[in-house]
Amino acid sequence: MALSLSYYATNLFRSSYGKDRPDFFIWYPKGTTSAEKKLLHKLDFFILSYGCLAFFTKWLDQSNINNAYVSGMREDLSMFGTELNLATTCFQVGQILGPIPANLLLTWIPPRMLLPGLEFLWGILTIGTYAVTNVNQLYPLRFFIGFLEGSCFVGVQYVLGSWYKRSEIGKRTAIFAVAAYVATLVSGFLQSALLATMNGRNGIAAWRWVFIIDGIITLAVALYGYIVFPDTPYTTNAFYLSQDERKRCVERLAEDGRTEMNSFTWDLFSRTLRTWQVYVLTILWMFWNTTVGKVANLVFSLFLKNDPTRTWSVYDVNNIPTAINGWNIVMLLLLLTYVDATGCRMNAVAFNCAILIFGTVCLVIWEIPLGLKVVSFMFAGMDGPLSPIYYSWANILTSGDAQVRALTLAIMNSCGAVSALIMGQWAYPVTDAPKFSKGYRASLSLVIGMCVWVVVVRVLEMRALHKKENDVADEESNGSASGVEVVTEPKV
């Protein structure tokens, strides 16, 4: 039976848990047993510790090139035109091409081996970046680092979706996403510390030391991941999980209605392309990659470096924009705790989008007091909570077929990287600093478009849930009529 417009309007902002919505909770729903808490403690520590550290090193490198650019790289490598944009393009092209093969390999090669192995390789290349003498050497290095790093975000997202229930995954994905903001925050302070203590040490400029230290950290994290990362519940041999705990991990997914098929067949691509999820989720993620948040730290730094009204020190240029990261961390954890506890995902999205629109409108106006301009950079850059909201949502909407889920997550990320690449090249060239009028106007239009599109995703989700409920009801009716008992999965 077709759903009415009033049904959509009434249920758009309601909890996705329906009648089974739990009482508000911070970490564990009421009634969680001590054995379950112990199991989750183990999973949280080992999965999140490696996932966060890996994502931290990825974003530390991704952020450090911007800090290096404003701290000596521009002058040393004669990058006075759009060379930084071109280096970023090379990196992003690698990130576009890397996720899909990496995530497909994850369903064949144990994540414990694949993800740390790729991280080890990009750590070697990161260390090698210190030795570049011109931008032509920088470009291929950035491409291959981006290609290898493309595995990190989607790979860990796939593993998170393999272990956690829908009432658990939001906060865990949020903590994983926090690592990117911590890395960007640390990057500025790291560059400042190296300028003060290491500049010229052994004849090496401070911006070069950043890549050496970053690479060493990356190699250590890769080794840690090889030791502790648990693969998936169906294949894990993690030393810290007992046989009963491994069995319980599989049972938990069944209780959540998320038992998955994980056998590769050559119709994988056609199976994926026949789903509505791959299209609407990919478009949603592409919208997210066009916000000011994708370039917030860079454009804020370039505003300070090119501010016509006053001169900011290099330490100010590196450190003041980190306020964006702290703001994102706080709001990310608060909003995702709210989403997991209530299931009211659309409320959190609406709140976040309102803040994005306000901040971006102020940047479009531009001629505003300095204090409001700083707030505007923070608000326009507050896209952080939407990342774990959208990806945890994608893990839930694509559950049931591990291969399709892996491919959908990878396609989302690759197409999103294309959007970010186009926006960076067309809307935010460094030569437009400090105003970036074209970029702010484009981002404002696309944020408004995202507000419309997220409603489309929610409407399709409601249709799918309604159809599933009708199918279950029909099965129960047919089973009762034939005298056969029908056992259905519990609703969440």
VMD Tcl script that draws the C-alpha trace (Angstrom):
set ca {
  {0.00 0.00 0.00}
  {1.37 3.43 -0.96}
  {2.32 5.73 1.87}
  {0.63 9.10 2.12}
  {2.39 12.45 2.22}
  {1.12 12.97 5.76}
  {2.78 9.69 6.82}
  {6.16 10.93 5.56}
  {5.70 14.34 7.17}
  {4.67 12.80 10.50}
  {7.51 10.27 10.65}
  {10.35 12.23 9.03}
  {11.91 13.27 12.35}
  {10.78 10.31 14.46}
  {13.13 7.80 16.02}
  {14.37 5.04 13.72}
  {13.93 2.62 16.64}
  {10.13 2.87 16.40}
  {8.26 1.33 19.33}
  {11.46 -0.36 20.53}
  {13.20 2.92 21.34}
  {15.32 2.40 24.49}
  {15.53 4.74 27.44}
  {18.15 7.44 26.96}
  {21.65 6.08 27.53}
  {25.22 7.29 27.14}
  {27.16 4.12 26.32}
  {25.18 0.97 27.19}
  {21.39 0.57 26.89}
  {19.63 -0.27 30.13}
  {19.74 -4.00 30.87}
  {23.10 -4.72 29.20}
  {24.65 -7.69 31.01}
  {28.09 -7.55 32.60}
  {29.34 -10.19 30.14}
  {28.15 -8.07 27.21}
  {29.82 -4.99 28.67}
  {33.08 -6.91 29.08}
  {32.91 -8.03 25.44}
  {32.20 -4.50 24.24}
  {35.07 -3.17 26.34}
  {37.43 -5.47 24.46}
  {36.00 -4.65 21.04}
  {35.98 -0.93 21.72}
  {39.56 -0.84 22.95}
  {41.20 -2.86 20.19}
  {39.06 -1.84 17.20}
  {38.89 1.83 18.09}
  {42.48 2.16 19.29}
  {43.87 0.98 15.97}
  {41.15 2.61 13.86}
  {41.62 5.99 15.54}
  {45.41 5.81 15.42}
  {45.36 4.86 11.72}
  {42.95 7.67 10.89}
  {45.02 10.03 13.04}
  {48.18 9.30 11.04}
  {46.28 9.63 7.74}
  {44.96 13.07 8.66}
  {48.19 14.14 10.31}
  {49.89 13.74 6.94}
  {46.96 15.23 5.02}
  {46.99 18.31 7.28}
  {50.74 18.66 7.54}
  {51.18 19.59 3.91}
  {48.99 22.65 4.48}
  {50.95 23.59 7.59}
  {54.22 22.94 5.79}
  {53.06 25.18 2.94}
  {52.59 28.20 5.21}
  {55.75 27.38 7.22}
  {58.48 27.34 4.60}
  {57.59 24.80 1.91}
  {56.11 27.49 -0.35}
  {59.40 29.39 -0.38}
  {61.75 26.38 -0.47}
  {59.95 24.70 -3.39}
  {58.90 27.94 -5.15}
  {55.19 27.14 -4.79}
  {53.93 30.67 -5.46}
  {51.11 29.75 -7.85}
  {48.60 26.90 -7.71}
  {51.21 24.24 -6.93}
  {49.62 23.43 -3.58}
  {46.28 22.88 -5.29}
  {47.97 20.58 -7.81}
  {49.70 18.59 -5.06}
  {46.35 18.30 -3.28}
  {44.79 17.17 -6.57}
  {47.37 14.40 -6.96}
  {46.61 13.23 -3.43}
  {42.85 13.34 -4.00}
  {43.09 11.44 -7.30}
  {44.86 8.71 -5.36}
  {42.09 8.80 -2.76}
  {39.50 8.48 -5.52}
  {41.15 5.39 -7.01}
  {42.23 3.65 -3.80}
  {39.07 2.87 -1.77}
  {37.18 0.57 -4.16}
  {39.92 -2.05 -4.72}
  {40.94 -1.81 -1.06}
  {37.44 -2.48 0.26}
  {36.86 -5.36 -2.15}
  {40.15 -6.90 -1.05}
  {38.96 -6.61 2.56}
  {36.40 -9.33 1.91}
  {39.22 -11.65 0.74}
  {42.28 -10.57 2.72}
  {41.95 -10.29 6.52}
  {41.64 -6.62 7.54}
  {44.33 -7.24 10.17}
  {46.81 -7.84 7.36}
  {45.57 -5.55 4.59}
  {44.94 -2.26 6.39}
  {48.16 -2.17 8.47}
  {50.11 -3.37 5.41}
  {48.90 -0.48 3.28}
  {49.54 1.90 6.16}
  {53.13 0.67 6.46}
  {53.68 1.51 2.78}
  {52.28 5.02 3.03}
  {54.41 5.60 6.13}
  {57.54 4.84 4.09}
  {56.46 7.28 1.37}
  {55.62 9.95 3.96}
  {59.15 9.77 5.36}
  {60.48 10.04 1.81}
  {58.62 13.32 1.31}
  {61.16 15.14 3.49}
  {63.78 14.79 0.75}
  {61.88 16.44 -2.13}
  {63.72 19.30 -3.81}
  {61.03 20.47 -6.24}
  {57.30 20.18 -6.75}
  {57.66 17.67 -9.60}
  {58.98 15.16 -7.07}
  {56.18 16.04 -4.65}
  {53.31 15.31 -7.05}
  {53.84 11.51 -7.57}
  {54.55 11.01 -3.87}
  {51.27 12.68 -2.96}
  {49.40 10.52 -5.49}
  {50.70 7.20 -4.14}
  {50.26 8.27 -0.52}
  {46.65 9.22 -1.33}
  {46.07 5.91 -3.12}
  {47.28 3.91 -0.12}
  {45.55 6.10 2.44}
  {42.28 5.69 0.52}
  {41.94 2.30 2.20}
  {41.88 3.69 5.75}
  {38.56 5.49 6.10}
  {36.36 3.05 4.18}
  {38.23 0.02 5.51}
  {37.74 0.91 9.17}
  {34.13 1.96 8.45}
  {33.51 -1.48 6.96}
  {35.00 -3.19 10.03}
  {32.96 -1.01 12.40}
  {29.80 -1.94 10.50}
  {30.77 -5.61 10.81}
  {30.89 -5.62 14.62}
  {28.41 -3.16 16.12}
  {24.65 -2.95 16.46}
  {22.77 0.05 15.11}
  {22.36 1.46 18.63}
  {26.15 1.23 19.12}
  {27.72 2.16 15.81}
  {27.09 5.91 15.84}
  {29.25 6.73 18.87}
  {32.00 4.37 17.75}
  {32.03 5.91 14.29}
  {32.09 9.34 15.94}
  {35.13 8.45 18.03}
  {36.82 7.17 14.87}
  {36.01 10.44 13.07}
  {37.35 12.47 16.00}
  {40.82 11.17 15.17}
  {40.85 13.27 11.99}
  {40.16 16.46 13.91}
  {42.66 15.63 16.61}
  {45.27 15.03 13.90}
  {44.50 18.33 12.17}
  {44.64 20.09 15.54}
  {47.91 18.40 16.50}
  {49.41 19.15 13.10}
  {49.35 22.90 13.69}
  {50.94 22.60 17.13}
  {53.46 20.06 15.83}
  {54.54 22.44 13.08}
  {54.88 25.27 15.60}
  {56.93 23.09 17.97}
  {59.23 21.99 15.17}
  {59.70 25.58 14.01}
  {60.80 26.45 17.53}
  {63.03 23.44 18.23}
  {64.03 21.57 15.04}
  {64.34 24.16 12.30}
  {67.76 23.65 10.71}
  {68.63 20.63 12.89}
  {71.02 18.44 10.86}
  {70.52 20.85 7.98}
  {66.82 19.95 7.67}
  {64.08 22.59 7.66}
  {61.25 22.27 10.19}
  {58.61 21.55 7.56}
  {60.69 18.57 6.38}
  {61.01 17.22 9.93}
  {57.21 17.07 10.08}
  {57.11 14.38 7.38}
  {59.88 12.36 9.02}
  {58.15 12.32 12.42}
  {54.74 11.71 10.84}
  {56.09 8.71 8.93}
  {57.74 7.17 11.98}
  {54.46 7.45 13.91}
  {52.66 5.80 10.98}
  {55.02 2.81 10.91}
  {54.52 2.22 14.65}
  {50.72 2.35 14.29}
  {50.83 -0.11 11.36}
  {52.73 -2.62 13.50}
  {50.22 -2.20 16.33}
  {47.31 -2.81 13.95}
  {48.84 -6.02 12.66}
  {48.92 -7.33 16.23}
  {45.49 -6.29 17.55}
  {42.99 -5.64 14.74}
  {40.31 -8.38 14.91}
  {39.16 -8.87 11.27}
  {35.35 -9.56 11.27}
  {33.10 -11.57 13.64}
  {32.83 -14.46 11.18}
  {36.60 -14.83 10.66}
  {38.26 -13.42 13.78}
  {41.06 -15.21 15.58}
  {41.77 -12.29 17.90}
  {43.82 -13.46 20.88}
  {41.73 -11.43 23.32}
  {38.37 -13.05 22.42}
  {37.36 -16.43 23.82}
  {35.48 -18.96 21.71}
  {32.23 -18.10 23.48}
  {32.81 -14.38 22.89}
  {33.40 -14.95 19.17}
  {30.15 -16.88 18.98}
  {28.37 -14.11 20.86}
  {29.66 -11.49 18.38}
  {27.88 -13.32 15.55}
  {24.73 -13.73 17.63}
  {24.64 -10.00 18.35}
  {24.43 -9.18 14.66}
  {21.61 -11.69 14.18}
  {19.73 -10.04 17.05}
  {20.13 -6.74 15.23}
  {18.65 -8.23 12.05}
  {22.01 -7.92 10.29}
  {23.22 -11.45 9.48}
  {25.41 -11.02 6.40}
  {26.32 -13.03 3.35}
  {30.03 -12.71 2.62}
  {30.67 -14.92 -0.40}
  {32.14 -13.22 -3.46}
  {30.38 -13.73 -6.76}
  {30.96 -11.98 -10.06}
  {27.52 -10.39 -9.99}
  {28.67 -8.18 -7.11}
  {28.63 -5.02 -9.20}
  {25.21 -5.75 -10.67}
  {23.88 -6.61 -7.18}
  {25.16 -3.30 -5.90}
  {23.91 -1.25 -8.84}
  {20.41 -2.72 -8.43}
  {20.11 -1.20 -4.95}
  {18.76 2.28 -4.33}
  {21.17 2.75 -1.46}
  {24.31 3.08 -3.58}
  {22.87 6.00 -5.54}
  {21.24 8.09 -2.83}
  {24.01 7.55 -0.28}
  {26.72 8.39 -2.80}
  {24.98 11.63 -3.78}
  {24.52 12.50 -0.10}
  {28.22 11.94 0.57}
  {29.15 14.03 -2.47}
  {27.12 16.92 -1.05}
  {28.96 16.55 2.27}
  {32.31 16.85 0.51}
  {31.44 20.30 -0.88}
  {31.05 22.10 2.47}
  {33.49 24.74 3.67}
  {34.50 22.16 6.28}
  {36.59 20.32 3.70}
  {38.92 23.31 3.42}
  {38.12 25.20 6.64}
  {41.55 24.98 8.24}
  {43.31 25.93 5.02}
  {41.10 28.91 4.15}
  {41.22 30.14 7.75}
  {45.04 29.88 7.71}
  {45.24 31.68 4.39}
  {42.93 34.41 5.67}
  {45.26 34.98 8.62}
  {48.37 34.83 6.43}
  {46.90 37.33 3.93}
  {44.86 39.49 6.32}
  {45.16 43.05 4.94}
  {44.22 44.63 8.29}
  {46.97 43.17 10.49}
  {49.97 40.83 10.53}
  {49.62 37.44 12.23}
  {52.67 35.46 13.33}
  {53.40 32.07 11.80}
  {52.42 30.51 15.13}
  {49.03 32.24 14.98}
  {48.54 31.09 11.39}
  {49.20 27.48 12.42}
  {47.41 27.43 15.78}
  {44.31 29.66 15.64}
  {42.52 27.55 12.97}
  {42.75 24.50 15.26}
  {39.75 25.96 17.11}
  {37.67 24.51 14.25}
  {38.87 21.03 15.17}
  {38.13 21.37 18.86}
  {34.65 22.65 18.07}
  {34.01 19.71 15.72}
  {35.21 17.19 18.28}
  {32.83 18.45 20.97}
  {29.79 18.68 18.69}
  {30.55 15.37 17.01}
  {30.56 13.43 20.27}
  {27.46 15.19 21.61}
  {25.35 14.73 18.48}
  {26.29 11.10 17.89}
  {25.58 10.19 21.52}
  {22.15 11.74 20.99}
  {21.59 9.82 17.73}
  {22.52 6.43 19.21}
  {20.41 6.95 22.31}
  {17.29 8.30 20.60}
  {17.42 7.12 16.98}
  {16.42 10.68 15.97}
  {19.04 11.01 13.25}
  {17.18 13.66 11.26}
  {17.02 16.02 14.26}
  {20.80 15.97 14.54}
  {21.23 16.46 10.78}
  {18.84 19.44 10.74}
  {20.65 21.08 13.67}
  {24.06 20.57 12.05}
  {22.91 21.87 8.66}
  {21.45 25.02 10.26}
  {24.85 25.81 11.80}
  {26.61 25.15 8.48}
  {24.25 27.48 6.64}
  {24.63 30.29 9.18}
  {28.44 30.15 9.10}
  {28.62 29.95 5.32}
  {26.18 32.86 4.85}
  {28.42 35.01 7.06}
  {31.48 34.09 4.97}
  {29.59 34.97 1.79}
  {28.82 38.39 3.28}
  {32.52 38.62 4.36}
  {32.56 42.27 5.46}
  {31.80 41.47 9.10}
  {33.60 42.07 12.41}
  {36.67 39.92 13.08}
  {35.05 38.08 16.01}
  {32.03 37.08 13.92}
  {34.34 36.06 11.09}
  {36.21 33.68 13.41}
  {32.88 32.22 14.57}
  {31.81 31.92 10.93}
  {34.89 29.85 10.04}
  {34.09 27.55 12.98}
  {30.39 27.23 12.10}
  {30.95 26.79 8.36}
  {33.61 24.20 9.19}
  {31.35 22.18 11.50}
  {30.69 19.35 9.07}
  {32.32 16.81 11.40}
  {29.18 15.29 12.98}
  {27.64 14.58 9.58}
  {30.46 12.22 8.59}
  {29.77 9.52 11.24}
  {26.02 10.14 10.99}
  {26.03 9.45 7.24}
  {28.46 6.52 7.31}
  {26.85 4.75 10.25}
  {23.54 5.25 8.44}
  {25.06 3.74 5.30}
  {26.33 0.71 7.26}
  {22.79 0.16 8.58}
  {21.01 0.70 5.25}
  {23.32 -1.66 3.33}
  {23.53 -4.48 5.88}
  {22.77 -8.04 4.79}
  {25.40 -8.46 2.05}
  {28.96 -7.75 3.18}
  {30.28 -7.44 -0.37}
  {27.59 -4.95 -1.40}
  {28.11 -3.01 1.81}
  {31.87 -2.84 1.25}
  {31.46 -1.71 -2.36}
  {28.79 0.87 -1.51}
  {30.95 2.42 1.23}
  {33.91 2.57 -1.16}
  {31.89 4.10 -4.02}
  {30.55 6.73 -1.63}
  {34.05 7.67 -0.55}
  {35.52 7.73 -4.06}
  {32.74 9.86 -5.52}
  {32.92 12.15 -2.50}
  {36.63 12.59 -3.15}
  {35.78 13.60 -6.73}
  {33.46 16.28 -5.37}
  {36.14 17.53 -2.99}
  {38.68 17.58 -5.82}
  {36.45 19.63 -8.10}
  {35.58 22.06 -5.31}
  {39.20 22.47 -4.29}
  {40.39 23.17 -7.82}
  {37.50 25.29 -9.05}
  {36.11 27.01 -5.97}
  {39.06 27.28 -3.56}
  {42.30 27.96 -5.45}
  {44.90 29.45 -3.10}
  {45.23 32.44 -5.42}
  {41.74 33.54 -4.28}
  {42.95 34.02 -0.69}
  {41.85 35.48 1.60}
  {38.25 35.99 0.41}
  {37.25 32.87 -1.61}
  {33.95 34.47 -2.67}
  {33.26 31.90 -5.37}
  {33.93 28.98 -3.04}
  {31.73 30.21 -0.21}
  {28.80 30.88 -2.56}
  {29.14 27.45 -4.15}
  {29.34 25.72 -0.76}
  {26.26 27.58 0.48}
  {24.21 26.43 -2.51}
  {25.35 22.84 -2.10}
  {24.70 22.75 1.66}
  {21.12 23.80 0.92}
  {21.01 21.02 -1.69}
  {22.23 18.55 0.95}
  {19.37 19.59 3.23}
  {16.92 18.61 0.51}
  {18.69 15.38 -0.40}
  {18.90 14.04 3.14}
  {15.09 14.14 3.19}
  {15.10 11.97 0.06}
  {17.30 9.40 1.83}
  {15.03 9.38 4.87}
  {11.90 8.98 2.74}
  {13.41 5.99 0.93}
  {14.43 4.49 4.27}
  {10.86 4.84 5.56}
  {9.51 3.16 2.43}
  {11.96 0.28 2.81}
  {11.11 -0.19 6.51}
  {7.38 -0.08 5.78}
  {7.78 -2.72 3.05}
  {9.82 -4.92 5.38}
  {7.15 -4.67 8.08}
  {4.43 -5.61 5.56}
  {6.49 -8.58 4.34}
  {6.93 -9.83 7.92}
  {3.22 -9.37 8.58}
  {2.36 -11.34 5.43}
  {4.71 -14.16 6.47}
  {3.14 -14.29 9.91}
  {-0.35 -14.30 8.38}
  {0.53 -17.07 5.94}
  {2.22 -19.05 8.68}
  {-0.81 -18.76 10.96}
  {-3.15 -19.80 8.15}
  {-1.10 -22.92 7.44}
  {-0.59 -23.75 11.11}
  {3.19 -23.22 10.86}
  {4.92 -21.16 13.51}
  {6.83 -18.23 11.99}
  {9.88 -16.96 13.89}
  {10.81 -13.40 13.06}
  {13.87 -11.37 13.93}
  {13.41 -8.82 16.71}
  {12.82 -5.26 15.56}
  {15.27 -2.56 16.49}
}
mol new
graphics top color blue
foreach p $ca { graphics top sphere $p radius 0.5 }
foreach p [lrange $ca 0 end-1] q [lrange $ca 1 end] { graphics top cylinder $p $q radius 0.2 }
display resetview
